[in-house]
Amino acid sequence: MSNQAKDERISGETETSEGAAEREAPAERAEGGVGDDYEALVRLLKENEELKDRALRAAAEAENLRRRASRDVQDARAYSIANFARDMLSVSDNLRRGLEAVSADALAGDAALQALVEGVEITERAMLTALERHGVKKLSPEGEKFDPHFHQAMFEVPNPEVPDQTVVQVVQPGYSIGERVLRPAMVGVSKGGPKAAAAAPAEPGPVNEQAEKDA
């Protein structure tokens, strides 16, 4: 074989190898491109989930903050006069003491004193009515079960016929505002009677979604 023929054969083989390499390269690049796209997609989906989770957490925190602010506003409205109302209770107590200090015999023969007593009674009622309009309620728990959150026991009264720990006498009425106690009722409670029947377990009611969210 001549040198020219050898050169032509080698050249042809080289071109064939290069052509095959060129045909294989796009396939490899295509496979590499699909892998890169898949990894990018997975990364984007993960970032999207993280952003969605952050957005949900931020929304939940904002809602909790809104609820707390709303509760604070409601408490401020309900309890802003608590100190003033507590001071007014002492005034009401003094009016009541003044009325109780006047005997029936003194009233019977003195028209002027009767008019004065009536005026004091009207003033007392007007004061209590004004306090009630602002959420202040009177506590007169005679006959109720003793509740240490709203009552203050001053003494015990032995009475086997009355359920134990029942309020049998109110020495001084108490007052509450909203769910808070301005002043506990001073009471006497029974002792020695039968134990009060335990309250039946409450039937489960509808789910309070608002309370669950606040929790």
DOZAVO-662028 format. One record per residue: z, x, y of N, C-alpha, C in turn; residue in one letter. Coordinates in steps of 0.05 Angstrom, whole numbers, plus 5000, padded with zeros to 4 digits. Example, Ala and Ser with C-alpha at 12.3 -4.5 7.8 and 13.67 -1.06 7.14 Angstrom:
// DOZAVO-662028
515652644886515652464910515652644934a;514252574955514352734979515752585001s;
***
This chain:
// DOZAVO-662028
500050174976500050005000500050185024m;498350105043498150275068500550225085s;500950415104503150395122502950145140n;500450075147500149835165500949585150q;500449565124501249325109504249305107a;505549545102508449545100509649455126k;508649555148509749475174509449175179d;507149065172506748775176508648605159e;509148715133511048555116513848565127r;514748795136517448825147517748655172i;515648655189515748495213515948195207s;514448115186514647825178517347745167g;518547925151521147875141523247855163e;522948035183524848025205524647765221t;522147685225521747435240522847195225e;522447205198523446985181526546975183t;527847205181530847215182531847115209s;530447205231531247125257530946825261e;528646715250528246425252530346275238g;531046365213533146225198535846235213a;536446475225538946495240538946305264a;536546285277536346105300536745815292e;535745745268536045475259538945405251r;540345615240543145565233545045565257e;544345705278546145725302546645455315a;544545285319545145025332547044855315p;546744865288548544715271551444805274a;551745075275554445175278555645095306e;553845115327554745035353555444745354r;553844575340554344295339557044235326a;557544375303560144335290562444425307e;562144645321564244745339564644555362g;562444435373562744245395564143995387g;563643885363565043645354568043705351v;568743935340571644005337572944025364g;571644145383572844175410573243895423d;571243725420571443455432573643295419d;574043325393576243175379578943265389y;579243535392581843645401582343545430e;580243545446580543455474581343155475a;580142995457580742715456583642675447l;584542815427587342795418589242865440v;588543085455590243175476590442965499r;588142845505588042635526589642385517l;589442315492590942085482593942135483l;594742375476597542445478598542445507k;596942555525597742555553597942265563e;596042095554596041815563598641675553n;599441725529601941605518604341705534e;604341955541606642065556606741945584e;604441915596604341785623605141495622l;604241355601605041075597608041055594k;609241235577612141225573613641285599d;612641475614614041535640613841295658r;611541165659611140925676613040705668a;613340655642615140445632618040505639l;618740765636621540845643622040805673r;620140885689620440865718620640565726a;619040395713619140105719621839995711a;622940075687625539985678627740075697a;627640315705629640415724629540275750e;627140215760626840065785627939785782a;627439655759628439385755631539385753e;632639585739635639605737636839645765n;635539815781636439865808636339615825l;634139455821633939205836636139015829r;636638995802638738815793641538895804r;642039165803644639255814644839195843r;642739235858642739185887643238885892a;641838715876642238425879645038345873s;646238465851649038405845650938495867r;650438725878652138825900652038635924d;649638535930649338355952650838095947v;650537985922652037745915655037785916q;655938015906658838075907659838095936d;658238225953658938255981659237975994a;657337805987657437535999659937375988r;660437405962662537245950665337355957a;665637615959668237735962668837865989y;666937826008667337956034669737856049s;670437606044672737486058675337496042i;675337656020677637656002680137736017a;680037956032682438056046683337846067n;681437736082682137536102683337286089f;682137196066683236966052686037016042a;686537266032689137336022691237316044r;690437406068692337386091692837096099d;690736926097691136646104692936506085m;693136606060694836476040697736486049l;698536706061701336726071701836526093s;699736476110700036276131700435996118v;698835936098699035686084701735656070s;702735876059705435866046707535796067d;707335916091709335856112709235566121n;706735456123706535176130707834996109l;707435066083708634906062711634926063r;712735166067715635206069716835036092r;715335036114716334876137716434586130g;714434486116714334206109716634136089l;717134316070719134266050722034286062e;722234426084724834456097725734206111a;723934026117724633776131725433566110v;727833466112728833276093727732996098s;727832826078726932556081728732396100a;731332456100733132326119732532386148d;731832636153731132716180728632576189a;726732546172724232416179724532116184l;726431996169726731706171727431616199a;729031766214729931666240728731816264g;726631966260725532126282722432106282d;721431936300718531896301717032146310a;718232296328716932546337716732746315a;718932766299718832956276716732866255l;716532606251714432506233711632586242q;711132566268708532636279708032936275a;710133096280709933386277709233456248l;710733336229710233386200707333306192v;706433076202703732996196701633196207e;702233296231700433496242700233746226g;702633836216702734076200701334036173v;701633796162700333736136697233736140e;696333616162693433616167692433896171i;693934066184693134346188693034496162t;695034446144695034576118692534496102e;692034236101689734136086687134246097r;686834256123684434356135684034656128a;686134806128685935086121685035126092m;686334976074685635006046682734906041l;681834696055679134606052677134816062t;677834946084676035156095675835386075a;678135466063678135686044676435606019l;676735356011675235265987672235265992e;671435206016668535216022667435496019r;669135696022668335976019669036085991h;669435915972669836005945672636045936g;674635995953677436035945678435785932v;679535805907680435585892683435615887k;684835385887687635375882688135365852k;690135515842690835525814693535385810l;693435145798695935005791695834955761s;696635145745696035135716698234995699p;699734815710701834685694700634545670e;701634595646700634475622698534635608g;697634855621695535025609696835255594e;695235375577696235615563696435845583k;698636005580699136225598696836435595f;695736515618693636715619694536935638d;695137175627696137395644694137485665p;691637415662689637485682689937315708h;691037075705691236895728694036805734f;695836855715698636755719700636985717h;702836955731704937155729707537005720q;708437075696710836945685713337035699a;714836845710717336905725719736865707m;719536675688721836625670720736465646f;722436445625721736295601723536055598e;722335835589723835585585723835515555v;726135545542726235465513725635165510p;723635115494722834835489721234825463n;722634735441721234735415719034525413p;718934345432716934125430714234195443e;714234415459711834495473710734745460v;708134765456706935005444707835255459p;708435465444709335715456707335825476d;708435945498706836065519705035865534q;706235625539704935425555706335415582t;704735395603705835385631707235115634v;709835115638711334865641712234815670v;712035025686712934995714711335195732q;710535105755709135275774710935315797v;711935565800713735625822712135655848v;709835785846708135825869705235825859q;703535655871700735645862699235905868p;697335955851695736195855693036125867g;691436325873688736285885686836485873y;684436395870682236575860679836545879s;678236755879675636745893673536845874i;671636675869669636735849671036775822g;670637005810671937065784674237255788e;675037305812677237485817679737335827r;682037455822684637325829685437435857v;685837245875687037335901690037365898l;691237175884694037175879694637025854r;696037145835696636995810698636775815p;698436565799700336345801702936435788a;705236395802707836465791708836235775m;709336275750709936045732712236105713v;713235885701715135905679713735815654g;714235955632712735905607714735815585v;713635655567715335555545715835775524s;717935735510718635925489719935775466k;719235855441720535745418719035515405g;716935425417715335205406713335305386g;711835125374709735205354707635375367p;706535555351704335725362701935555369k;700735625391698335475400696135515379a;694735305374692535325354690435515365a;689435685347687335875354684835725361a;683435815381680935685389678935735367a;677335525361675235545341673135735351a;671935895333669836075342667535925354p;666536025376664435895390661835905375a;660335685376657735685363655835875377e;654236025363652436195377650436035393p;650236095418648435955436645736105439g;644136005457641536135461641836415472p;640036585465640136865474639836875504v;641737015517641537055546639937305551n;637337275556635637505560636437675584e;637437535605638237685629640537865623q;642537765608644937925602644138155584a;642238115565641438335547640038555564e;638438465583637038665599639038825616k;640938685628642938825644644539025628d;645038945602646639135585645039385580a;
***
